């Protein structure tokens, strides 16, 4: 069944999801903040600014007014985590009650320490929330390469309806009812990916990389469970799967940021001139504050937050992590 699908966010991931939804037979309207993105998608069916070389096809139309998404059957919210509240608030006059909104941004909001489901509840309280998360690089999804993700909604029937709207032969959503676990895994792994990039940039070796991924997954699990998520959720695609992908490739904006920091660049130098956002850099201080509020130990995430804030340097943070008291692994 064809649906009208709205996509909020004209970056690489929003563009890839718009193309995916169109290939599944839907009419797609994508909202982009940048006028040049709207113009290029409508003129040549491509977003050369954020996802060059990918043709979207005539089923995708771009707009610059959020009100144009008002008649959609389903909306994918792909605006960056730190901007999601403002964008959803601007969209709220056009959103009908019960509108399914799929949260595709991964992060913890600074200041409020809210997950994206909490941001949605505050801005669109009548929406039907869902979370899409998992190991998925935008360029690979756009090219039709095999990808599996987690799609979480409290109502399993709603999750099945959304899955039917976006699934493709090479894009496989696995269903869950654990929204908190799905979004917590995606938010925390971005911070850990910066740490893995630092290990890569400092040339500390594959053993250190493997240890950091494993111990990072342990702290990701602790925090997700403290937030109300389930262990089995973060052991799946939206937690472990996403962590493995993001911590193993410089395609990851978060890992590439960490590589630059590990090679001695400052945060300002590493981000200069970049239009894309490494969500982990904004989420790191929020993850640290959230873990402290909940009484959860997250030493790797804390170290990343300290480095980004200029409270410590890379070598000191590494030394402090290695000097932690010996303890049981579990």
N, C-alpha and C positions, 0 to 999 in steps of 0.2 A: 504494500500500500504506500503510495506516494504521500509525503508529508511536506509541510513547509518548515524548514529548519533554519533557525537563526544562529549566527555565530558572533559572539561579542569579542572582538580582538582580531586585528589584522596582522599579527606577527607570524612567525614561521609556523608555530603549532596551530594557531587559529586557521591559517591558510590551508595547512595540511588536512585538518579536520573538515573544513569546508569542502575540499576536494573529495574527501572520503565520503561525506554525506551525499554529495552530488552523484558520485559513482554508484551509490546504493539506490539511486532513483528518486531522490528528494529534490525539491526546489529549495535552493539555499540562498539566504541573504546574509552577507557578512558585513558587520560594522567595523570600520577602521577609523582610528583617530587621525591618521595622516591623509590629507586630501590626495596626495600623489599616489597612494596605495589604492584608494577608491577609483581614481582615474585609470590607472594601469589595469586593474582587474576588469573594469568594464570595457576598456578599449581593446586590450590584447589578451585578456583572460590569463594574466600572469601577475605575480607579485615580485618583481625583480628586486625590490628593496630588502625583503626578508626571506624570500624563498625562490631565488632565481632558477630558471630552467624548468619549472614545473608548470604545465598548462592545466588550467582548472576546468576548461570546457564551458559551454554556454549555460549550464545549469546553475552557475554561481553568479550572483549579482552583488555588487558592493554598494554600500550606502555610508553616508557620513552623519546620519540622523538616527539615534537610537529608537525614535518613535516608529521608524519603518519596520522594526522587528515586532511590533505589537500584535500582528496577526499570526504569529508563528505557532505551530503545534508543539515545538520543542526548541529550547535555547541551550546552546553550549557556551558557557561563560569562560573565556580563555584570556581575559585581561590579567596582567600580572597581579600577584597576590596583594602587594602593597597599594594597588590602585583599584582593587575590585570593589571596595565599599563605595567609592565615589561613582564608579561606572554603574553599578547596580542601582544606586540611589537615583541616578539620572534616568535610568531605564524604567524605574518603578511606575511612573504614570501610565506607561504603555502596556505593562504586564497584566494579563488577566489572572484572576484567582485560579489556583490549581495548576498554573503553567509549570510543566517539568523543566527544571533548570539543572543542567549537568555542570558541575564545578570541575574545571580542567586545570586550574592554576594550583601550584604546589607551594605552600608557604604558611608561615605563622605571622599574623599581622602585628606590626610593631605597636607599642603603646597599649593596645587592648589585650594582646596575647591571644587573640581569637583564631581558631581554625576557620577555614573558608565556609563551612556549614553554618557557623555562628554568625559570620558576616552576612550570609544570605538570609538567615532568620531575622536579623535586625533590619535589613533593607527591603526584603520581599517576604514578609512573614506568611503570605498565602501561597507561596510557591511550593512545588513538590520537589524536594532536593534529591540530587544524585551526585555521585563522585566518580570520575573517570581517572584512573591512575595506573601506572605500570611502566615497564621498560619500553620506551617508544621515542625514537629520534624522529623529529618532524620530517626531515628529508627522506628517511627510509619509508615512513608511512606514505608520504606523498608519491613515492616511486612504486608503491604497491608491494614492497618487500614484506615477508611474513612477520607479523607482530601479534602478541597476545597481551591483553590488559585486564585489569579488574574494573568492573562496573558495579558500583554499590548503590543500593536504594533500600530504604526501610520496607517498602512495598515491593515484594519480589515480582509481582505482576507488572509494576511500572518498570522495573529493571529489564524485564523481558521485552517490553514494548520499545524501550530506548535501544536495547541491543539490536532489535530487528531493524531499527532505523539507521544504524551506523555500521553494522557488521558487513564484512566483505569476505571473499574467499581467502584473502591474505591478512585480514584484520579480525581477530577472534576475541570478543569480550567474554570473560568469565564472571559469573554473577556472584554477588555477595549482599548481605543485609547489614554489614558492618561499615557504616560510613566513616566513623571516627578512625577505625583501624586503617581504612583505605587512604584517608587523607593525611593521617599522621605519618605513615610510612613515607609518602611522597614528599612531605615537607621536611622531615628530618634528614632524609638521604641527601638532599641538596647541600646541607651543611657538611656532612661527612665526605661528600665528593670533593669539596674544597680541600679538606684534609688529605685525601688521597692524591690530589694534584700537587700539594706541597711535598709529599713523599716522592712523587715522580720528579718534580722540579729540583729537589735536593739530591736526587740520585741515591736514595737510601735503599734501593733494592726491592726485588719481588717479595722477599720474605716479610719485609716491613709492610709492604702493600697488603699482603694477605692477612697479616695480623691486624692491621688497622681496619680492613673491611669486616673481619670477624668480630672484633671488639666493638666496632661501630654498630654493627647489627645488634649486638647485645644491648647497647644503650638505647638504640632506636626502639627495640622491643620493650624495654623497661618504661620508657616514656609513653609509648603508645598505649600500653596496658594501663598505666596510671591515668591516662586521659579517658579510659573507658573502652579502648579497642581490644580486639581479641588476638591472642598469640598466633593462632592459625592464619589470621588475615595477613599479618605482617610477615609471616613465613612464606607468603605467596608472591604473586607478581607485583603487587603494589608496594611491597616492602623489600624483601630480599631480592626479588627480580630487578626492581628499579635501582636498588643500591648497586648490584653487580654491574649493570649497564653503565650507570652514571659514574662509577668509580673506575672504569676500565677503558675509557676512550676520551681523547681530547675533543671529540665532537660535542661532549658535554660542556656547556658554558661554565658550569661550576668547577669542573675539574680543570679546564683550561685556565680559569682564574687562579686556582691553587697552584698550577704549574708555574705561572708567572710570579706568584708570591714566593714559591720555593726557589726560584732563580734569582731572587733578590729585589724584584720590583715592589714598589709600594702599591697600595690599593688604588690610588689615584692614577699611577702610571699604567697599571694593569687594565683599568677600565676606560682610559682616555680614548675618545674617538669611537667608542662602540655604541651602536644603537640598541643592541640586544641586552637583555638583563640576566645576570646570574642571580636567580632567586635566593640562593643560599646565603649570599652576602647580606641581604636585607633580613632574612629569617634568623641568622645566627644569633644576634643579640636577643631576639624574641624567644628562641628555643632555650637559650641559657636562662633567661628570666622565668620562663615557664617551668623548666625543670627545677629551679630553686623554689618556686612557689609550691610545687608538688612534692618536694623532698626527694627528687630522683637524681642519682649520680649520672652525669653525662660529661665525663672529663674531656673527650675528644671535641665535642661540640663547644664546650666551654673554652678550650684552647683556641679553636678557630675564631670564636667571638672575640677573644682577647687580642689575637693577631690583627684582626680586621679593625678593631678599635684603637690600635696602637698602644695597648697596655703592656704588650710583651712582643718580643721578636720571635722569629721562627725557631732559631736554635734554642732559645730559652724554653719555649713551649714544648719542644721535643724532649729536652732534658727533663723537664718537670713531669711529663707523661711517663718517661722511662723510670723515673725515680719514685713513682707511686709505690706504696707498700705492697709486698707480695700477698696474694690472696687466692682463694679458690676461684676456679674459672666460672663456676655456676653459682 
